[in-house]
Amino acid sequence: MIIKGSTSNFISFSADIDLINDLQENAKKQLTDMGYKDLNPKDYLNTYFNVKKRKIIPTPRTIHKSDVFCCPRGYESPLKEIEKHITNGDDLTPYMSKSIDKGDFYDSLLYDWNIQHLHLGNIIPSEKFVSRSNYLLFVFFTEKDAYFIQIYPHKEKYVFAKDEMMHIIDRNWSDLVSRFSINGILTEPIPNKDRAMLRKCGISTFTDMGNGKIYGNIGG
């Protein structure tokens, strides 16, 4: 981009500005500062925004639990540790998926329903992540609150597309998603299996609650 102009003293000037390249370079620097390597030089901006979306900003939050929330026996201690870190505003990266280290990994659950999942594992000294666990904690984070939806088995089929989570949110905290409500369209509930397949193909869908409510893309 070439910008030309002149001053009040009739001194002409021109400047060659490449805003896109500047944005890409700035995104690259910030990603590098965060420890990301092997980045696609053509995709710094998309990678940066993806990382920012997936990262949980460390800040003190109030915890709320759904009407069906239940911790499996034997996982009470890891859950208490997570709760402590959330209320203290600590970094939750150790409890996240190891894919958080991959800048180009897209979390379809997060992008569809704005739901994060954390591992109910134990801290391993000198390790970045806690031990991987048989159960996952599913949470809807906002700036000041953490809404505990439910804990599900990690190996449960289509667990990341489980529409029960949306029913729990709608029943307990409908104000969180009310602005994404859509009226005047015809659709029908999508089975978890089909939703998982559509997400894998990069297709976003509406979420029909079966009670007259339909939600759009909550995760943005």
C-alpha positions as CSV (number, residue, x, y, z in Angstrom):
1,M,0.0,0.0,0.0
2,I,1.4,3.4,-1.1
3,I,0.3,6.4,0.9
4,K,1.1,9.9,-0.6
5,G,0.6,13.3,0.9
6,S,2.1,16.7,1.6
7,T,2.8,19.0,4.6
8,S,1.7,22.5,5.1
9,N,5.1,23.6,3.8
10,F,4.4,21.8,0.6
11,I,6.9,19.0,1.2
12,S,5.6,15.9,-0.5
13,F,6.2,12.4,0.9
14,S,5.2,8.8,0.3
15,A,5.2,5.7,2.5
16,D,5.1,2.1,1.5
17,I,2.9,0.2,4.1
18,D,2.2,-3.5,4.1
19,L,-0.4,-3.8,6.9
20,I,-1.1,-7.5,6.3
21,N,2.6,-8.4,6.5
22,D,3.0,-6.3,9.6
23,L,0.0,-8.1,11.3
24,Q,1.5,-11.5,10.2
25,E,4.9,-10.6,11.7
26,N,3.3,-9.4,14.9
27,A,1.3,-12.6,15.2
28,K,4.4,-14.6,14.5
29,K,6.3,-12.8,17.3
30,Q,3.6,-13.3,19.9
31,L,3.2,-17.0,19.0
32,T,7.0,-17.5,19.2
33,D,7.0,-15.7,22.6
34,M,4.3,-18.1,23.8
35,G,6.6,-21.0,22.8
36,Y,5.0,-22.1,19.5
37,K,7.3,-23.5,16.9
38,D,7.1,-25.0,13.3
39,L,4.4,-22.4,12.3
40,N,2.9,-22.1,8.9
41,P,4.4,-18.9,7.5
42,K,1.2,-18.3,5.5
43,D,-1.1,-18.7,8.4
44,Y,0.3,-16.8,11.4
45,L,-2.9,-14.8,12.0
46,N,-5.3,-17.7,11.9
47,T,-3.0,-19.6,14.2
48,Y,-2.7,-16.7,16.6
49,F,-6.5,-16.3,16.9
50,N,-6.9,-20.0,17.3
51,V,-4.5,-20.1,20.2
52,K,-6.1,-17.1,21.8
53,K,-9.5,-18.8,21.6
54,R,-8.3,-22.0,23.1
55,K,-6.2,-20.6,25.9
56,I,-8.1,-20.1,29.2
57,I,-7.1,-16.7,30.6
58,P,-5.8,-17.1,34.2
59,T,-8.1,-15.0,36.4
60,P,-10.1,-15.8,39.5
61,R,-13.5,-17.2,38.7
62,T,-16.6,-18.3,40.7
63,I,-17.5,-21.9,40.2
64,H,-21.1,-23.0,39.5
65,K,-22.2,-26.7,39.3
66,S,-25.2,-28.0,37.3
67,D,-28.1,-29.8,38.8
68,V,-26.7,-33.2,37.6
69,F,-23.0,-32.6,38.3
70,C,-21.4,-35.6,39.9
71,C,-17.8,-36.6,40.5
72,P,-16.9,-40.2,40.0
73,R,-15.5,-42.0,43.1
74,G,-11.8,-41.7,43.3
75,Y,-11.6,-38.4,41.4
76,E,-12.5,-36.1,44.2
77,S,-8.9,-35.0,44.9
78,P,-8.1,-34.0,41.3
79,L,-11.4,-32.2,41.1
80,K,-10.6,-30.2,44.3
81,E,-7.2,-29.3,42.8
82,I,-8.8,-27.9,39.6
83,E,-11.4,-26.0,41.7
84,K,-8.6,-24.5,43.7
85,H,-6.7,-23.4,40.6
86,I,-9.9,-21.9,39.1
87,T,-10.8,-19.9,42.1
88,N,-7.2,-18.7,42.6
89,G,-7.0,-17.7,38.9
90,D,-4.1,-20.0,38.1
91,D,-2.9,-21.2,34.7
92,L,-5.0,-24.2,33.8
93,T,-2.8,-25.4,30.9
94,P,-1.6,-28.5,32.8
95,Y,-5.2,-29.8,32.9
96,M,-5.9,-29.1,29.2
97,S,-5.4,-31.4,26.2
98,K,-1.8,-31.7,25.1
99,S,-3.0,-30.5,21.7
100,I,-2.9,-27.0,23.2
101,D,0.8,-27.1,22.2
102,K,-0.3,-27.4,18.5
103,G,-1.2,-23.9,17.3
104,D,-3.1,-25.3,14.3
105,F,-5.3,-27.8,16.2
106,Y,-8.9,-26.7,16.1
107,D,-11.1,-27.7,19.0
108,S,-14.5,-28.4,17.4
109,L,-16.3,-28.7,20.7
110,L,-15.0,-25.3,21.8
111,Y,-15.8,-23.6,18.5
112,D,-19.3,-25.1,18.3
113,W,-20.5,-24.8,21.9
114,N,-17.8,-22.8,23.7
115,I,-17.2,-25.7,26.1
116,Q,-13.7,-26.6,27.4
117,H,-12.6,-30.0,28.7
118,L,-10.1,-30.6,31.5
119,H,-8.3,-33.8,32.5
120,L,-9.0,-35.0,36.0
121,G,-5.4,-36.1,36.4
122,N,-2.8,-35.8,39.1
123,I,0.2,-33.4,39.0
124,I,3.4,-35.0,37.8
125,P,6.6,-33.3,39.1
126,S,8.7,-31.8,36.3
127,E,6.0,-32.5,33.7
128,K,4.0,-29.8,31.9
129,F,0.7,-31.7,32.0
130,V,-1.1,-33.7,34.6
131,S,-1.5,-37.4,34.1
132,R,-4.1,-38.3,31.5
133,S,-7.3,-39.6,33.1
134,N,-10.3,-41.8,32.5
135,Y,-12.6,-38.9,33.1
136,L,-13.0,-35.4,31.7
137,L,-14.5,-32.3,33.3
138,F,-16.5,-30.2,30.8
139,V,-16.7,-26.5,31.6
140,F,-18.2,-23.3,30.1
141,F,-15.9,-20.5,31.0
142,T,-16.8,-16.8,31.0
143,E,-14.6,-13.9,32.2
144,K,-15.6,-14.2,35.8
145,D,-17.2,-17.6,36.1
146,A,-16.7,-21.3,35.5
147,Y,-19.8,-23.4,34.9
148,F,-19.2,-27.1,35.6
149,I,-21.5,-29.0,33.2
150,Q,-20.7,-32.6,33.9
151,I,-17.9,-35.2,34.1
152,Y,-17.9,-37.9,31.5
153,P,-15.7,-40.9,30.7
154,H,-12.9,-40.0,28.3
155,K,-13.5,-43.0,26.1
156,E,-17.3,-42.5,25.9
157,K,-18.2,-42.6,22.2
158,Y,-18.9,-39.2,20.7
159,V,-18.4,-37.6,24.1
160,F,-17.2,-34.3,22.6
161,A,-20.4,-34.1,20.5
162,K,-22.7,-35.1,23.4
163,D,-25.7,-32.8,23.1
164,E,-26.7,-33.5,26.7
165,M,-24.2,-30.8,27.6
166,M,-26.2,-28.2,25.8
167,H,-29.4,-29.4,27.4
168,I,-27.7,-29.0,30.8
169,I,-26.6,-25.5,30.0
170,D,-30.0,-24.5,28.6
171,R,-31.7,-25.9,31.7
172,N,-29.4,-24.4,34.3
173,W,-27.9,-21.2,32.8
174,S,-30.0,-20.4,29.7
175,D,-28.8,-16.7,30.0
176,L,-25.3,-17.8,29.0
177,V,-26.6,-18.8,25.5
178,S,-29.8,-16.9,25.1
179,R,-28.2,-14.4,22.7
180,F,-27.4,-17.2,20.3
181,S,-31.0,-18.3,20.1
182,I,-32.4,-18.4,16.6
183,N,-36.1,-18.0,15.6
184,G,-38.0,-18.6,12.5
185,I,-36.1,-21.6,11.0
186,L,-37.0,-25.2,10.6
187,T,-34.5,-27.9,11.8
188,E,-34.4,-31.0,13.9
189,P,-32.1,-32.5,16.6
190,I,-28.9,-34.0,15.2
191,P,-27.7,-37.4,16.7
192,N,-24.3,-37.1,18.5
193,K,-22.8,-39.5,15.9
194,D,-23.8,-37.3,13.0
195,R,-22.7,-34.1,14.8
196,A,-19.3,-35.6,15.4
197,M,-19.0,-36.5,11.7
198,L,-20.1,-33.1,10.5
199,R,-17.6,-31.4,12.8
200,K,-14.8,-33.6,11.5
201,C,-15.7,-32.3,8.0
202,G,-15.5,-28.7,9.2
203,I,-19.3,-28.2,9.1
204,S,-21.1,-26.1,11.8
205,T,-24.7,-26.9,12.5
206,F,-27.6,-25.4,14.5
207,T,-28.4,-27.1,17.9
208,D,-32.0,-28.0,18.1
209,M,-32.9,-28.6,21.8
210,G,-36.2,-30.3,20.9
211,N,-38.1,-27.9,23.2
212,G,-38.6,-25.2,20.6
213,K,-35.2,-23.6,21.2
214,I,-32.6,-23.5,18.5
215,Y,-29.1,-22.2,19.0
216,G,-26.6,-21.0,16.5
217,N,-22.8,-21.1,16.7
218,I,-22.2,-20.4,20.4
219,G,-18.4,-20.8,20.2
220,G,-18.0,-18.3,17.4
